[in-house]
Amino acid sequence: MRLNTLIAALASTALVAPAVAAPLDAPTINRIADQSFQHSQVMQTAAYLTDRIGGRMTNSPAMREAEKWTQGQFKGWGLSNVHLEGFEFGRGWWIENASVRMVSPRPITLRSIPIAWTPATTGTLSAPIIVAPMAKERDFAEWRGKLAGKIVLVTYPAPAKDDEAAAPFKRLTRDDITRINKVEQPDLDPDFDKPRYERTVWPRKLDAFLKAEGAVAWARMSYRDNGLVHGEGYRYQVGDTAALPGVEIAAEDYRRLARLAKTGPVTLEINSNVHFVDTDTKAYNVLADLPGSDPKAGYVMAGAHLDSWVAADGATDNAAGSAIIMEAARILKAIGATPKRTIRFALWAGEEQGIHGSDAYVRQHLATRPLNADPEKAALGPSFNSRTYPVTKLPGYSDLAGYFNIDNGGGRLRGLYTEGNFAAVPMLKDWLSPFEGFDATSVVAAKTGGTDHVYMQTVGLPGFQFIQDPLDYGSRTHHSSVDTYDHLRATDLRQAAVILASVLLSAANSDKPIPAGTTPTQPNDTDPFRYKDPSKD
């Protein structure tokens, strides 16, 4: 669509939109569109974060560079109150270089990556492998006394399956969006955190067992095929460092090793040249403001996480979201927007390790809740401290009038999840109404999780996530070794910046605040007659 045709469509739609919570006036929408389509910097921002800085593991040197650079951009565009807010996180970690080679029965380089926050090898480590799949403590008995001096392949080498899933690159249809427009009632099981707890502590138990048995390293199989590797690991806390080097090997290469091990000895070489960084155990959120004209009106906020994994450059997860947030800030400053409420822009840290950055912001500015009664669970981070009660509102609680999050890859925006906030539906629909030509006006009731709006919601504040076209986010790029700039689409990011800037300005100027949720209290068990299922132990 030509720019002048698009602007005319936006303007005409804005003029006839229903007046429940009026969107921006047409000239303002036109100026936002002009800035994004004719003067965009969103791809330059995304390229710097990905090509220049690269993967931004929390507290790594690359993340420190990203914190510094993004602050400089915000200041250069004229944003106010640009600053860092720190919170205790743990050790930094980064990869200088690494490789895994099979040296017998024939030499071949394997597609692989060190597991995050595992220690380095001392030079090149060479040892025979043993395929010893372990998923529960009860599996240890089978392998006790057999692992000394070995590189242990700890994943069951599941055979390849026919790929019968949907196309790996996808844009949402109207039917797709209709299917997600539903709310699932919660299943409030008092033991809700048991599976997550077991997944969290299992790597610690496995590492201790392998060390005690004299293993020299371990390897796991990638959870995706097609040569992709990821390398997620979570032993970042001070005093909780893994004992053994660990690597993830591409599924096809891992299966080859397992087949060969059935017929004779196999020897691997692992060179993991990785580094811990302990100069500063705090992680930092980057914050910047577009000041409002009414100091008593509070603020609206948009955020995306700046950190990423390091198998690649963290492009779709989440340089894309960070670039959209920054571009919306640049656009609103460039057009001389003067909102009633302050608009705050946040680039979060530590999201990939458990949504730490936004949780820290909530606890510092908005509301607190007690730590888990189990000290071991309390020490494991935000996800184990998000369903404790009571919720205690801080003085700044009512200042936050709404939060909008972007973290679903690099696809164009298609609307908003209300996250179960039914009362907000009419207002959000009105603010999106000018963008029917973008097919971006859907407001669905469904909840989403796993990213930085979650802890706003858990204390009753209005937090929302944008609906985005998935593209190849779930199938290829999420956390993977191909999450690079080439998987971003400039037209999608420019469109997203227009919508985000417009929604933020509408929210900042609205006479009516976005309806908030209720302040949560201790819920009842939704099935008081449930029995424990022994098959799940």
VEXSERO-512976 format. One line per 2 residues: their letters; for each residue x, z, y of C-alpha. Coordinates in pm, 1 decimal, decimal comma. Last residue first. Example, Ala and Ser with C-alpha at 12.3 -4.5 7.8 and 13.67 -1.06 7.14 Angstrom:
<kemars>
SA	1367,0 714,0 -106,0; 1230,0 780,0 -450,0
</kemars>
This chain:
<kemars>
DK	629,3 4039,1 -3861,6; 363,8 3772,3 -3803,7
SP	239,5 3773,6 -4163,9; 149,2 4141,9 -4126,7
DK	-137,2 4060,3 -3884,4; -219,5 4383,9 -3701,5
YR	-589,3 4449,6 -3693,7; -824,0 4375,7 -3403,8
FP	-1136,1 4585,3 -3340,7; -1078,3 4654,0 -2969,9
DT	-1059,1 4279,3 -2907,9; -1031,0 4218,9 -2532,1
DN	-803,2 4523,9 -2502,9; -891,5 4674,2 -2166,7
PQ	-700,0 4590,5 -1853,5; -486,3 4829,7 -1643,0
TP	-553,5 4731,3 -1281,8; -500,7 4405,1 -1098,3
TT	-552,1 4372,6 -723,0; -829,8 4117,3 -702,6
GA	-752,8 3759,9 -611,7; -706,2 3637,5 -258,6
PI	-932,1 3401,9 -68,8; -725,4 3168,0 148,7
PK	-741,5 3289,1 507,0; -1017,2 3159,6 732,6
DS	-929,1 3027,3 1076,1; -695,3 2783,0 906,2
NA	-382,6 2691,0 1099,5; -117,4 2797,6 848,2
AS	-321,6 2675,6 552,1; -370,6 2334,1 710,9
LL	-1,8 2321,7 801,5; 96,6 2404,6 446,1
VS	-145,5 2150,7 300,5; -13,8 1877,3 529,6
AL	354,4 1948,0 461,6; 290,3 1962,3 86,6
IV	91,5 1639,3 84,6; 341,9 1439,7 287,1
AA	638,6 1580,6 90,5; 475,4 1490,1 -239,9
QR	428,0 1127,9 -131,9; 795,8 1103,6 -38,0
LD	894,5 1255,7 -372,6; 676,4 1012,3 -567,6
TA	792,7 704,1 -379,8; 1155,6 807,4 -432,8
RL	1121,6 841,1 -809,2; 1357,7 1084,4 -984,4
HD	1486,4 1021,3 -1337,3; 1798,1 846,0 -1207,6
YT	1901,4 1166,0 -1027,4; 1991,9 1337,7 -1353,7
DV	1824,6 1551,5 -1618,9; 1978,4 1356,2 -1908,6
SS	2157,8 1648,0 -2076,7; 1838,5 1848,3 -2097,7
HH	1665,3 2141,7 -1929,9; 1343,7 1932,7 -1896,9
TR	1455,9 1568,1 -1892,6; 1326,7 1397,4 -2203,6
SG	971,4 1445,7 -2330,3; 846,6 1719,0 -2102,2
YD	978,7 1567,2 -1779,7; 938,4 1200,1 -1872,9
LP	677,7 1117,5 -1603,3; 476,2 1441,6 -1582,0
DQ	253,5 1339,7 -1291,1; 220,0 1655,4 -1088,8
IF	-41,5 1926,2 -1039,7; 74,6 2170,3 -773,0
QF	102,7 2543,2 -844,1; -82,8 2812,3 -652,4
GP	-41,5 3175,0 -548,9; -315,9 3371,3 -375,5
LG	-208,6 3737,4 -405,9; -344,8 3972,2 -672,6
VT	-23,9 4145,1 -787,4; 10,3 3926,5 -1096,3
QM	-61,8 3620,4 -885,8; 245,9 3649,8 -667,5
YV	442,6 3717,9 -985,6; 336,3 3386,2 -1133,4
HD	399,2 3156,5 -837,5; 765,3 3120,8 -933,6
TG	752,6 2960,8 -1274,8; 658,4 3012,8 -1638,0
GT	284,8 2993,9 -1605,4; -12,2 2771,4 -1535,6
KA	-376,3 2871,4 -1499,7; -660,9 2622,5 -1499,9
AV	-923,3 2600,9 -1226,7; -856,6 2245,7 -1121,6
VS	-841,0 2099,6 -772,3; -794,6 1723,7 -776,5
TA	-737,3 1547,9 -444,2; -415,8 1356,4 -511,6
DF	-541,2 1011,4 -606,6; -308,6 891,4 -327,5
GE	-597,0 717,4 -153,6; -794,1 1039,9 -190,8
FP	-533,6 1212,1 21,6; -741,1 1316,5 322,8
SL	-945,1 1553,9 100,9; -652,1 1775,0 -1,1
WD	-723,5 2041,5 261,3; -1093,7 2024,3 184,9
KL	-1041,1 2065,2 -186,6; -821,2 2369,7 -124,6
MP	-1096,0 2537,5 78,6; -1368,9 2465,8 -175,1
VA	-1159,5 2592,6 -473,0; -1027,6 2919,0 -325,3
AF	-1314,1 3134,2 -456,7; -1240,3 3032,3 -814,6
NG	-888,1 3175,7 -817,7; -821,7 3109,9 -1187,8
ET	-480,5 2956,6 -1124,2; -620,2 2728,9 -852,7
YL	-414,3 2443,5 -996,4; -359,1 2190,4 -722,0
GR	-371,2 1815,5 -668,8; -211,3 1495,6 -795,0
LR	142,6 1536,0 -662,8; 387,8 1260,9 -750,8
GG	630,0 1322,3 -1035,7; 972,1 1486,7 -1004,7
GN	937,5 1773,9 -1248,4; 671,7 2043,5 -1270,1
DI	818,1 2304,8 -1036,2; 650,4 2302,2 -694,8
NF	490,3 2625,5 -573,7; 238,2 2703,3 -299,2
YG	193,3 3060,8 -166,8; -94,8 3189,0 44,8
AL	-183,4 3428,8 327,4; 118,3 3655,9 284,5
DS	85,4 3921,0 555,9; -152,9 4132,3 345,6
YG	127,4 4262,9 126,6; 379,3 4332,3 402,7
PL	310,0 4708,6 413,7; 372,3 4733,3 36,4
KT	89,1 4733,1 -218,3; 134,9 4950,3 -523,9
VP	25,1 4792,5 -852,9; -52,1 5073,4 -1097,3
YT	32,4 4968,6 -1360,7; 266,2 4767,2 -1578,6
RS	205,8 4406,2 -1671,1; 496,7 4237,1 -1493,5
NF	781,5 4460,0 -1609,8; 879,9 4288,8 -1935,6
SP	884,6 3944,5 -1777,1; 1083,0 4079,5 -1483,1
GL	1399,0 4187,0 -1665,1; 1538,7 4304,8 -1998,3
AA	1624,8 4651,9 -1867,3; 1259,3 4758,8 -1873,6
KE	1239,5 4653,6 -2239,0; 1523,2 4889,0 -2332,3
PD	1381,9 5165,9 -2111,5; 1039,4 5149,9 -2285,0
AN	792,4 5272,3 -2020,1; 819,8 4931,8 -1854,6
LP	912,2 4963,4 -1490,1; 652,7 5072,3 -1238,2
RT	480,2 4824,4 -1007,5; 575,9 4708,8 -662,4
AL	406,2 4497,3 -399,2; 474,1 4252,9 -117,7
HQ	814,1 4248,2 49,6; 1092,1 4373,8 -179,0
RV	906,7 4369,4 -510,5; 752,4 4028,6 -442,3
YA	1085,2 3885,2 -327,7; 1261,7 4019,8 -637,3
DS	997,5 3861,1 -859,5; 1047,8 3534,7 -671,9
GH	1418,2 3541,9 -754,9; 1402,5 3671,4 -1112,5
IG	1171,8 3410,5 -1267,1; 1311,5 3481,8 -1617,0
QE	1653,7 3324,0 -1667,2; 1555,9 2981,8 -1537,0
EG	1409,8 3126,6 -1219,1; 1733,8 3302,0 -1125,2
AW	1743,4 3182,0 -766,3; 1453,8 3071,4 -544,9
LA	1445,7 2825,1 -258,5; 1184,3 2956,5 -18,7
FR	1015,8 2802,1 285,8; 810,3 3019,7 519,0
IT	536,5 2881,2 743,2; 447,3 3122,9 1022,8
RK	78,1 3139,2 1097,4; -71,9 2966,9 1401,0
PT	129,2 2655,0 1337,7; 316,1 2467,8 1611,2
AG	425,9 2138,7 1453,7; 685,1 1953,6 1660,7
IA	680,8 1640,7 1446,6; 1043,5 1695,8 1341,9
KL	989,2 2063,1 1254,4; 700,9 1977,7 1023,6
IR	895,8 1693,7 864,0; 1214,1 1896,5 807,8
AA	1024,3 2181,1 642,2; 833,7 1937,2 420,7
EM	1165,9 1774,6 332,0; 1315,0 2109,0 229,5
II	1025,3 2191,3 -0,2; 1031,4 1839,4 -146,1
AS	1409,3 1861,9 -201,7; 1370,5 2196,3 -379,7
GA	1097,9 2055,8 -604,7; 1311,2 1756,7 -700,3
AN	1626,3 1966,5 -739,2; 1428,1 2154,0 -1003,2
DT	1419,0 2085,2 -1284,8; 1374,4 1713,1 -1220,9
AG	1735,4 1683,1 -1102,5; 1910,3 1974,6 -1272,6
DA	2246,0 1795,1 -1280,6; 2313,9 1773,4 -1655,3
AV	2358,2 2023,9 -1939,6; 2393,4 2270,4 -1653,7
WS	2070,4 2467,0 -1628,4; 1907,3 2493,3 -1289,8
DL	1890,2 2708,6 -978,2; 1713,7 2598,0 -661,3
HA	1371,0 2716,7 -762,2; 1079,0 2590,2 -559,2
GA	883,2 2752,9 -280,1; 608,9 2723,2 -22,8
MV	480,9 3005,2 196,8; 201,4 3096,6 430,4
YG	249,7 3359,5 696,7; 89,0 3651,3 876,5
AK	-162,8 3612,9 1159,9; -36,8 3906,8 1366,2
PD	265,0 3723,3 1508,6; 37,0 3443,2 1633,1
SG	229,1 3130,8 1737,4; 388,6 3081,5 1397,7
PL	758,9 3037,6 1334,5; 883,5 2764,1 1098,0
DA	1083,3 2989,5 870,9; 1376,7 2969,7 628,5
LV	1463,0 3154,5 307,5; 1737,2 3101,5 44,8
NY	1715,1 3340,0 -250,6; 2041,1 3501,1 -358,7
AK	2189,6 3630,1 -683,6; 2388,8 3953,3 -686,1
TD	2670,8 4012,1 -934,0; 2936,6 3907,3 -685,4
TD	3300,3 3844,2 -780,4; 3217,0 3849,8 -1151,4
VF	3237,9 3480,9 -1243,2; 3268,0 3395,7 -1613,2
HV	3447,0 3078,6 -1716,2; 3410,3 2810,0 -1980,8
NS	3667,8 2599,8 -2165,0; 3492,0 2564,0 -2498,7
NI	3712,0 2365,5 -2737,5; 3553,5 2360,2 -3080,5
EL	3715,1 2184,4 -3375,9; 3508,7 2144,4 -3689,4
TV	3590,6 2130,4 -4059,7; 3355,5 2022,6 -4337,4
PG	3403,6 2110,3 -4704,8; 3211,6 1921,1 -4972,1
TK	2879,0 1774,0 -5086,0; 2614,7 1997,4 -4927,5
AL	2830,8 2046,0 -4617,5; 2806,0 1672,1 -4553,9
RA	2429,5 1690,8 -4525,5; 2447,1 1988,6 -4287,5
LR	2704,2 1817,8 -4067,1; 2490,9 1504,1 -4047,5
RY	2187,4 1716,4 -3959,3; 2382,4 1869,0 -3670,3
DE	2488,6 1528,9 -3541,2; 2128,1 1404,6 -3536,4
AA	2002,9 1724,7 -3373,3; 2264,1 1726,9 -3098,4
IE	2488,4 2033,4 -3124,6; 2445,8 2356,4 -2929,1
VG	2755,8 2571,5 -2901,0; 2839,5 2940,5 -2927,3
PL	3159,9 3133,1 -2865,5; 3146,6 3485,3 -3009,9
AA	3112,2 3835,1 -2863,7; 2819,8 3778,9 -2629,5
TD	2830,2 3960,6 -2295,3; 2582,3 4242,1 -2235,8
GV	2783,1 4476,9 -2012,1; 2691,0 4291,5 -1693,8
QY	2377,9 4087,7 -1759,2; 2406,1 3716,7 -1823,8
RY	2329,8 3703,5 -2197,7; 2046,0 3450,5 -2154,5
GE	2143,0 3117,7 -2306,6; 2016,4 2763,0 -2262,0
GH	2254,1 2491,5 -2381,8; 2039,0 2179,0 -2349,2
VL	2134,5 1888,6 -2574,3; 1976,1 1546,2 -2613,6
GN	2102,4 1299,0 -2872,6; 1766,1 1141,3 -2946,3
DR	1614,5 1453,2 -3106,0; 1501,2 1769,6 -2931,2
YS	1541,5 2135,5 -3035,8; 1918,1 2098,1 -3043,5
MR	2072,3 2253,3 -3354,1; 2266,8 2578,5 -3330,8
AW	2635,4 2655,2 -3359,1; 2840,0 2967,4 -3419,1
AV	3196,0 3086,1 -3367,5; 3474,9 3281,0 -3543,8
AG	3272,6 3458,7 -3813,8; 3423,8 3791,1 -3922,3
EA	3111,1 3951,3 -4068,7; 3090,5 4207,2 -3786,7
KL	3103,8 3928,6 -3528,4; 2828,2 3731,1 -3700,6
FA	2609,2 4041,4 -3722,6; 2662,0 4132,1 -3356,4
DL	2582,6 3775,9 -3244,4; 2265,9 3768,5 -3455,7
KR	2140,6 4100,7 -3320,4; 2205,5 3996,6 -2961,1
PW	2045,4 3655,3 -3013,2; 1735,7 3830,5 -3158,5
VT	1680,3 4063,0 -2861,4; 1491,7 3814,1 -2644,7
RE	1291,3 3644,1 -2918,8; 1184,1 3986,0 -3051,0
YR	1080,2 4097,4 -2702,6; 882,2 3778,5 -2649,0
PK	697,8 3829,7 -2976,7; 624,2 4197,7 -2891,5
DF	509,1 4139,4 -2532,9; 137,3 4102,8 -2605,4
DP	119,9 4420,0 -2815,7; -167,9 4562,6 -2607,5
DL	-353,9 4233,3 -2666,0; -540,9 4104,7 -2363,1
DP	-657,0 3760,0 -2469,7; -736,3 3608,3 -2133,2
QE	-1031,1 3374,2 -2077,1; -921,1 3013,2 -2077,9
VK	-1008,0 2833,1 -1757,9; -1088,2 2464,9 -1745,0
NI	-995,3 2160,8 -1542,4; -709,9 2057,2 -1772,0
RT	-922,0 1796,7 -1950,6; -1051,6 1651,8 -1623,8
ID	-692,1 1591,3 -1515,0; -618,7 1387,3 -1825,0
DR	-944,2 1196,3 -1782,4; -847,1 1105,5 -1425,5
TL	-525,6 962,0 -1565,2; -188,5 1135,8 -1544,1
RK	129,1 931,3 -1537,1; 340,9 920,5 -1848,8
FP	687,7 841,5 -1974,6; 758,2 947,0 -2335,5
AA	448,9 763,4 -2463,3; 229,9 993,8 -2669,9
AE	360,2 1160,1 -2983,0; 398,2 990,7 -3318,2
DD	773,9 1024,9 -3341,1; 821,7 1020,2 -3715,6
KA	1002,8 1332,0 -3824,8; 1369,1 1417,5 -3867,4
PA	1455,1 1688,6 -4115,4; 1488,1 2052,1 -4006,3
PY	1849,5 2165,8 -4023,7; 1771,5 2541,5 -4028,4
TV	1969,4 2679,6 -3738,2; 2264,0 2922,9 -3776,9
LV	2551,0 2681,9 -3830,2; 2832,5 2934,6 -3870,4
IK	3188,4 2842,0 -3777,5; 3374,0 3026,8 -4050,7
GA	3665,9 3271,8 -4072,4; 3452,2 3533,6 -4246,1
LK	3096,9 3414,6 -4313,3; 3025,6 3487,6 -4680,1
GR	3027,1 3869,6 -4707,3; 2668,3 3909,4 -4587,9
WE	2489,7 3575,2 -4593,1; 2177,6 3649,2 -4799,8
AF	2142,4 4001,0 -4659,2; 2135,7 3874,7 -4299,6
DR	1807,9 3688,4 -4350,4; 1606,2 4012,4 -4323,0
EK	1721,6 4035,8 -3962,4; 1514,4 3728,1 -3884,7
AM	1586,9 3363,9 -3795,0; 1900,1 3283,7 -3994,3
PA	2011,2 2947,5 -4131,6; 2356,4 2969,8 -4289,5
VI	2525,1 2629,2 -4297,5; 2893,6 2714,5 -4330,3
IP	3158,6 2538,2 -4129,6; 3533,2 2524,8 -4173,1
AS	3754,9 2627,1 -3881,0; 3945,4 2490,4 -3582,1
LT	3934,5 2662,4 -3242,9; 4096,5 2468,3 -2960,4
GT	4227,0 2679,3 -2673,1; 4118,8 3038,7 -2684,1
TA	3748,4 2968,3 -2717,7; 3538,2 3058,7 -2419,0
PT	3267,7 3323,2 -2411,2; 2890,3 3267,9 -2432,2
WA	2701,6 3286,4 -2103,5; 2525,5 2954,7 -2149,0
IP	2558,3 2799,1 -2494,6; 2842,6 2546,7 -2489,9
IS	2731,6 2181,5 -2504,9; 2729,2 1918,2 -2779,5
RL	2730,5 1553,4 -2877,1; 2981,2 1536,6 -3159,3
TI	3318,4 1362,9 -3151,5; 3410,9 1214,2 -3488,4
PR	3708,0 1248,9 -3723,5; 3639,4 1216,3 -4095,3
PS	3591,0 1464,0 -4384,0; 3710,5 1634,6 -4176,9
VM	3789,1 1659,9 -3806,0; 3435,7 1707,1 -3673,7
RV	3475,3 1742,9 -3301,7; 3309,6 1970,7 -3044,4
SA	3399,5 1941,9 -2678,5; 3409,7 2144,2 -2358,7
NE	3516,7 2118,9 -1998,0; 3503,2 2337,7 -1687,8
IW	3171,5 2498,9 -1780,0; 3028,4 2772,5 -1556,5
WG	2922,7 3135,7 -1562,2; 2811,7 3394,8 -1304,9
RG	2751,3 3749,6 -1420,3; 2458,1 3971,6 -1334,4
FE	2133,1 3964,4 -1137,7; 2093,1 4227,6 -867,3
FG	1900,0 4092,2 -571,6; 2006,6 3914,9 -255,8
EL	1812,4 3768,3 33,5; 1983,8 3480,9 208,9
HV	1905,6 3365,4 560,7; 1746,7 3108,5 787,8
NS	1537,0 3299,8 1041,4; 1442,3 2979,2 1219,9
LG	1432,2 2610,9 1125,5; 1601,1 2364,9 1363,6
WG	1681,2 2078,5 1127,9; 2048,6 2173,0 1130,6
KF	1960,5 2530,5 1040,4; 1761,5 2420,5 734,4
QG	2039,5 2184,9 630,4; 2308,3 2450,7 669,8
QT	2106,4 2696,3 463,1; 2075,9 2431,7 192,8
WK	2452,7 2382,1 190,2; 2544,9 2749,8 156,7
EA	2302,9 2826,9 -124,4; 2398,1 2501,4 -299,5
ER	2767,9 2591,5 -283,3; 2694,3 2934,7 -430,7
MA	2493,1 2762,2 -703,4; 2787,5 2536,1 -783,4
PS	3025,6 2835,1 -802,4; 2793,1 2995,6 -1058,9
NT	2566,0 3287,3 -966,5; 2256,4 3116,2 -1116,1
MR	2351,7 2791,0 -1285,6; 2333,9 2502,5 -1040,0
GG	2394,5 2176,0 -1224,7; 2540,4 1917,9 -988,8
IR	2676,9 1969,9 -637,0; 2738,5 1608,4 -531,0
DT	2522,8 1402,1 -768,0; 2241,0 1655,3 -806,3
LY	2197,7 1862,5 -489,3; 2338,3 1589,6 -268,1
AA	2121,0 1324,7 -431,5; 1804,2 1532,0 -390,5
TQ	1872,3 1582,3 -20,1; 1944,5 1213,4 31,8
MV	1628,3 1137,6 -161,9; 1417,7 1360,6 63,7
QS	1557,3 1230,6 391,2; 1251,1 1033,0 491,5
HQ	1227,2 856,8 826,5; 967,4 583,2 773,5
FS	758,2 718,1 485,0; 794,7 1092,0 536,6
QD	805,5 1101,0 914,7; 526,9 843,9 944,6
AI	306,7 1035,6 700,9; 351,0 1360,9 892,8
RN	276,3 1183,3 1220,6; -35,9 1026,2 1070,9
IT	-156,6 1360,4 936,3; -115,8 1506,1 1283,8
PA	-307,0 1218,5 1441,6; -592,2 1260,6 1188,4
DL	-662,6 1626,6 1254,7; -556,8 1858,1 977,7
PA	-797,6 1957,0 707,0; -1117,2 2145,9 789,0
AV	-1204,9 2451,7 587,7; -1571,9 2408,9 494,5
AP	-1597,3 2109,7 725,6; -1657,9 1822,1 490,0
AV	-1414,7 1532,1 529,2; -1535,6 1236,3 739,1
LA	-1253,1 1231,3 993,1; -984,6 1307,6 737,9
TS	-1085,9 1012,3 522,6; -1065,5 776,3 818,7
AL	-721,1 904,4 913,2; -578,1 887,8 564,3
AA	-709,7 537,0 512,3; -572,0 423,2 847,7
IL	-237,3 578,4 764,3; -233,4 400,2 428,0
TN	-316,7 63,2 579,4; -45,9 109,0 844,7
LR	206,6 205,0 576,2; 131,9 -88,3 345,8
M	0,0 0,0 0,0
</kemars>
